[in-house]
Amino acid sequence: MDIVPKFYLGDVVQTKKKHPCGSDNWEVVRLGADIRIKCLNCGRQVLLPRRKFEKSVKKVLQRGEEG
């Protein structure tokens, strides 16, 4: 049985790879089949498929609102 990670709007996550600006901390700003994240250093926003996003997350640093 797979454990499906739950993400919420406003979560701050750390990714395995760094963004070209040097930061690896991102805020979740949109949820769905695709997830939009915003770099906390430069403000760039990226839209990723959910599976790719889930694989790239190292850990959740701060929880957003749960509903």
C-alpha positions in Angstrom: 0.0 0.0 0.0 1.4 3.3 -1.1 1.4 6.3 1.3 0.1 9.3 -0.7 1.7 12.5 0.5 -0.8 15.2 1.2 0.0 18.8 0.2 -1.9 21.9 1.1 -2.0 25.5 -0.2 0.7 27.5 1.5 2.9 24.6 2.3 6.6 25.4 2.2 8.6 22.5 0.8 12.3 21.8 0.3 13.2 20.2 -3.1 16.1 17.9 -3.9 17.4 20.2 -6.6 18.2 23.9 -6.2 16.6 26.5 -8.4 19.1 28.4 -10.6 18.8 31.4 -8.2 20.3 29.2 -5.5 17.2 28.5 -3.3 15.5 25.1 -2.7 12.5 26.4 -0.7 9.2 26.7 -2.5 5.6 27.6 -1.6 2.6 25.6 -3.0 0.3 28.2 -4.6 -2.0 25.9 -6.6 -3.2 22.3 -6.3 -4.8 19.9 -8.7 -3.5 17.4 -11.3 -0.7 20.0 -11.7 0.9 21.8 -8.8 2.1 25.4 -9.1 5.0 26.3 -6.8 6.7 29.7 -6.2 10.4 30.1 -5.4 10.7 31.9 -2.0 14.0 33.6 -3.1 13.2 35.1 -6.6 9.4 34.7 -6.8 9.5 32.6 -10.1 6.5 30.3 -10.4 6.6 26.8 -12.0 3.8 24.5 -12.9 4.6 20.8 -12.5 2.7 17.5 -12.9 1.8 16.2 -9.5 3.9 13.0 -9.8 7.0 15.0 -10.8 6.4 17.4 -7.9 6.0 14.6 -5.4 9.3 13.0 -6.5 11.2 16.3 -6.3 10.1 17.1 -2.7 12.7 16.4 0.0 10.6 17.5 3.0 7.8 19.8 4.1 9.3 22.7 6.1 6.0 24.4 7.1 2.4 23.4 6.7 -0.2 25.5 5.1 -3.9 25.5 5.7 -5.6 22.1 5.7 -8.8 22.9 4.1 
